[in-house]
Each structure stands twice: as structure tokens, then as C-alpha cells.
């Protein structure tokens, strides 16, 4: 079975999804990622989906689950590299990706995570607006 690499960048983890996701692979990723968040004391998780041309409700649920698990473990989740067609599909499927922040690329995602980690009160105020 293919494995999705999880790379460490400072106090953040980068997950680059380059293969089609199926149930077992998604569950394995969730388990591996939560273990790595704890082991590395990660404060942020970036999920790069730039290689995904299509997204279905399964992938949307998986992203929501990862964000929820990360939040419980005190890590911020940012999805990077979302294509316009993927965004349209997610909206059409009614998947709002609650708790998942997005950024255009890895650099912007890392900057967003840094901003949130360094100023958590400001992020809470921004979310209430």
C-alpha cells in the first residue's frame, strides 16, 4: 500500500497528497499524522492538495477529520494548493471544510500558521467577524 509522506518544517508538518485517496490510505494518513503531531509536538499541519485534480465528499470529510484531530492536539491545519475546480466541487457538494483554513501555496500556508500560532487571540477575533 502506498504511503503519504509527512515532512517536518520547524514546528509544522507538511503532508503532500500526490496519489488518489482510498479509505484505507486516508485512515492510515489520519493515524500517522496524529501520531506525528504528538511525537514532533507540531503546532501546525499543512496539507498540500495541489496534485489533486478532483475531490469528492470522501476527501472533504477526510480534510475535516484531520483538522478536527489536529485542533484537539493543539495544532492549526491549513490546506494549500487548492485548484479552483476543486473549490467549486467542494462548494457544490456542500462541504464547507469547517475548521480548515486555506492558503494558495506552502509559503503562504506556513506564514498563515505562524501568524495564528504567534497571535492566537487575534485569530479568534478575526473568526468571530
N, C-alpha and C positions, 0 to 999 in steps of 0.2 A: 504494500500500500504506500502511496506517495505521502510525503511528509511536508508540511509547510514550515519553512524556516522562520525562527523568531530571533531577530538580531537585537543586540543591546546597543543603545546610543546614549551614553551617560546614564541618567536615571529613567530613561524611556526604553520601551521595546517597540521594534518595528516588525510588523507582520506583513509580508508581501504575498498576496494571493495570486499565484500565477497559473493555477490549474482549476479545472471545473470542480466545484464542491459537490460532494455527496454526503449522505447522512453520517457515515462512519468517520469520514475525514473531518467534517465540521465538529463532531463530538470530540474527536481526538485533539483538534485545534483548541477547543474550549478548555479541555483538561490541561493540555500542555501550557497554554497561555496563563491560566490561573496559577499553576504551579510556578511558572517563571516569574510572575508578578510578585509572589511571596518570596521566592528564593533570591531574586535580584533586588527586592524592595523597590520595585519600579513605581514611579509616580505618574507615568503616562504610557499610553498604548496608542500607537498609530497603526491603522490597518490600511494598507495600500491596495486599492482595488482597480488601479489603472489598467491592469491587464484584462479585466472582466468586460466583455462586450455586452453581455446580457446578465440580468439579475432577476431572480424570481422571488416569490414570497418566502421561500426557504432561506435564501441568502439574507434577506431583510430581517427575518426572525433571528438568524444567527448573529447578525451585527448587533441587534438589540440585546440579545442574551449576553454577548461579550461585554457590551457597555455596562449592563447591569451588574455582572460579576466583577468587572473592574472597579466600578464605583464602590461596591461593598468592600473591596480590598484597598480602597483609598487611592485609586488610580484614575486618571482622566482618559477618556477614549476619544480619539479623533480619527475619522475616516478621511483618507486623502486619495486624490486621483479619480474622483467620480466623474465619469463621462456624462455629457448632457442626456444622452439616450437612457442611461441608467437612472438618472434622477427622474426623468419623465416616467419611466416604468414604475419606479418606487411610488411616485405620487398616484399614478393610475391604479396601482394595487392597493392604495390606501395605507401604505406603510410610512408613517411619519418619522421613524427612527428616533423615538423619544430617548433623550439622554445621550444621543450621539451627535457630536459636533463634527463639522466637515471643514476641510481646507482644500485648496486647489492642488497642492503638491506637498512633498515631505518637508521642505524648508518652511513653508507656511504652517504646516501642521505642528512642527516642532516649536515654532515661535508661539503658536496659539497655546500649546501645552505649557510652555514656560510662563506665559502671561497668566494663565489660570492658576498654576502652582504658586507663582510668586505673589499673586493678588487674589486669593480666594473670595474675599469679601466683595471685591469689585465685580467678579464674575457672577456671584449670587444676585447682586443688584441689577446687573445687565439682563439676567434671565427673567427677573420679575417684570421688566418693562414690556 
